[in-house]
């Protein structure tokens, strides 16, 4: 058996903590509750936003969505939130990355892969 030539003390298992999963966010989330209609291949689904970021949206809805499902939706961003004189309509395209059941509704998270501002 070879001996270690380092001067480090041996590691004790009792001092090791299990690696806790960490969420890594790329953008700040804003808790905005906005009505929205999701357009998917299966038709239109009424929902409301739970929070919105530059990269994605969390929705509350009555039916589950499939992970990977592509969505199209438009958000009317309130002028008070944006600091603009008028609300801004944003057309978005994305895909579902997560869907789970809360106590009363489904919560689906979707990316925003493409967006464009509607002319007003």
Secondary structure by P-SEA (a helix, b strand, c coil): ccccccccccccccccccccbbbbbcbbbbbcbbbbbbbccccbbbbbbccccccbbbbbbcccccccbbbbbccccccccccccbbbbbbbbbbbccccccccbbbbbbbccbbbbccc
